[in-house]
Amino acid sequence: MQASWDAGEMLRLAREHRITHSAGTPTHLADLMARRSGDAGSLASLRVFTCAGAKLDAALAHQAAEQLPGRLSLAYGMSEAGHVASTGPGDDVTGAIGTCGRPQPETIVTIDPLPGSTGTSGGEVVLTGPSVTPGYLQGREFSSRFLDGKGKYRTGDLGHFDGSGYLVLTGRINELVIRGGEKIPVGEIEGVLRTCPGVGDVVIVGVPHARLGECCVAVVEPAAGAEVTLSGLGSFLEARGVTRAFWPEELLTVNRLPRNDVGKWVRAEVSDLAHDRLRAPRRPEQREGA
């Protein structure tokens, strides 16, 4: 364990203690892959690296699946329900990239369509099983926002199952930007834009718009030395068949996206940053979470 994350120190500890299992977010995995090239033997004992906590870039996933000495496991879990889904020893992880694997045997995962949904983003991921929390310390009123009293937990995550039975997450309900009545699946658009040359990372948030209600702002952390333009993002999305209604109308570039202690960017802080830069009023619910 480290007081603060350092990939070089992680590799040193891995070599010293001959670790067999490790886990982290895509940020940790990216740092390890970048540093490992100069210390290829440090992870020789590794059997499994479980990656969870945020969307994993496809290129990074393929790199890790090919170069890690042990198995890459894609996973989905949370404090309220433990280990929900993952890829396992029998899975070809390269065929599961972009997913969270299959539900664990003891956990039932269902997809509840959103009211008025066209099916673009599937629906809300709902969990049932012995590991699901019975409630929060804040009490029944707070807990009832997420739990139905019969064991079902509403995660707030959007997703669907693919043809292989793998769970695919597409975003968060409170990440949806509703522009002119059109629900924009920002998680999916972010995933496409992260493959755009010059884009190191990107978060899409909504800001108020007089006519449309909301419009999309892409907050981009460019790759080192790269220049990112709004027209360039639009051309990239067009080439990949993304409908124009889902393109961002505004672009903000930042040296570094606001991140928490484990390296995950914090959507609420990105939203605040966009509102401040564009001098847009905030909605109260935008301060409730990441």
Helices and strands as residue ranges (DSSP letters): H 7-17, E 21-24, H 26-36, G 40-43, E 48-51, H 58-67, E 71-78, E 82-86, G 93-95, E 102-103, E 108-113, E 123-128, H 140-143, E 153-161, E 167-172, G 173-175, E 177-179, E 182-184, H 186-193, E 199-209, E 213-222, H 230-239, G 244-246, E 250-253, H 267-278, G 284-287
